[in-house]
């Protein structure tokens, strides 16, 4: 299947997910508004998502796909399956430990994550409760990303790209029920939404697990052992945790700073949702397809084909990204008003959210290019160079924030 066709397929699945995501967020804005309950839910939802994107989508795929593809190209399917079994067994153990520890020490983690909530005891305790409900979603989604990495390495992108649609379907169904059964801003609504997040994560994992099983490439869980392949994986994954998730780390910094201002987290969340649409459709979708493509070419010594794939990706991305950036900046206010200004979402919230979206949008071309350049390093099994640039970006963001 051609590179452009894979771009198109992943982008279509991403678009479907984002459209349903907007429907979900419109309903959330109507049900929760932008007050204490909304801030607590968004903080709770964002916390496991941060870890998922850092450890699963960022570090795991950046390290796993190049090594998995290399095993597949050089040593065949049997060795690639053995490699996947070792890595996923370690991932399962890691997720089990981190989930148990996070559930036990959640109040202390929330002190670090949303320090501005501490002054409001009710808000802080409610955020802890919601995060405890949401956090097991991390394990389900991380395993989904791992099995999705196998599919991507095999050149099968549709199932993993479609999986996020299931989360949105679960949450939209939950929200429609809540609209007819609770008042706006009700704590019970946020609790049911948090439960829906976890159920949606399970649904996504089941879908991708089934897709891998259909390929006949299903790895088996076994007692983790520290062999040469595992050591090589972790040496690549540790720097990739930082470099691959720099966008999320920057948003995390913004969340910490914004937690001291009333409703600021909600404004940033809704602005980020719109900003993530072109980033997901263009940067992330192309990056998903590009990484295994580059890894295959480079593992086989086809450097010229790898260069051509990168050139095509850059041209395709910029043709789409620059108009999208201008559109977000010019249409920020009317888009926010049309999509979210319903129910408990006020005109004041629209103005503040639009200003945040404009600020985000100026960085869109750069973040899309990051998603394209990173696979070039990761495919060469170099996760250290992106880490250096990511660190510079993080320091700059903290200083400006």
Secondary structure, DSSP 8 states (H G I E B T S, - for coil): --HHHHHHHHHHHHHHHHHHHHHHHHHHHHHHTTSHHHHHHHHHHHHHHHHIIIIIIIIIHHHHHHHHHHHHHHH-HHHHHHHHHHHHHHHHHHHHHHHHHHHHSHHHHHHHH-GGGTTSHHHHHHHHHHHHHHHTHHHHHHHHHHHHHHHHHTT--HHHHHHHHHHHHHHHHHHHHHHTTS-TT-HHHHHHHHHHHHHHHHHHHHHHHHHHHHHT-----------HHHHHHHHHHHHHHHHTTHHHHHHHHHHHHHTTSTTHHHHHHHHHHHHHHHIIIIIIHHHHHHHHHHHHHHHTT-HHHHHHHHHHHHHHHHHHHHHHHHHHHHHHHHHHHHHH-STT--HHHHHHHHHHHHHHHTTHHHHHHHHHHHHHHHTTT--HHHHHHHHHHHHHHHHH-
